[in-house]
Amino acid sequence: MHFNIQRLVDDLGGATAVAKQVGIGRTVPYGWVRRSFISSHHLSLIKEANPLLDINCYFEHEDAHDTDNLGCST
């Protein structure tokens, strides 16, 4: 499984919006995407700012050719 950080950031309004929500510099989310890593601390801040967000939706299968890559029911 892979955690799609780019889609998470996009769904939350972009890097600047996410940064404002969690009180970090606006370039930090770009680093998450570039490194393909986000800390549990930042995930918890995102969840606190967006309590209805289903984090499970951002887990995807590694196979890029998989047509059902979403971790949520649609």
N, C-alpha and C positions, 0 to 999 in steps of 0.2 A: 504494500500500500504506500501511497504517496500523499502528503498533505499539500494541497494546492494553495499556497500562500498568496499567489497573484490573484486568484479568483476571490479569496477572502478579502484582500485589500480593495479590489475593484467593487465587490458587493457592498462594502462599507463606505463607499464614496471616494475612494482613492487614497493615496499616501498621506496627503495633507489632512484630510478629514480624519483618518485613523490616528494620526499623530496628535491632533487636537483632542480627540476622544480620550486618549490615554496619557496625555501630558508628556510627550516625547518630541524630539526634533523631527521635522518633516522628512528628513532624509533617512531616518532609521528604518521605516518600512521598505524602502528600496534595498537596503542591506539585507533584510530578511529574504526578499525575493532573490537577490543576487547569490546569497549563500545557501538558499533553500533550507533555511533554519529560522525558527522563531522560538524564543524561550517560553517555558511554561508560565513564567512571571508575566510576560507580555500577553500571552493568551488569556490569562486570568483577568488582566486589566481590560482586554477587549470584551470578554464575556461580562464583566461587571458593567461596562458601559452599554452593552447590548444584551440584556438578560434573556431575550427571546431568541437569540442567535443559536442555531443548531450547528455546533462545531463539527459534528459527524458528517455534515454535508460536504465538507472540504477534503475528506479522505477519498482517494481515487485508486483504482487498480493501476499497477505499474505499466500494463500493456497499453501502449499508445493507440493501438488499433481497436481497443475495447469500446464498443459503442455505448455501453451502459456504465460509464465511469463515475456516476454520481453515487454518493453514499447515502442519499436520502430517497424516500419514495416521492414520486412526482404525481 
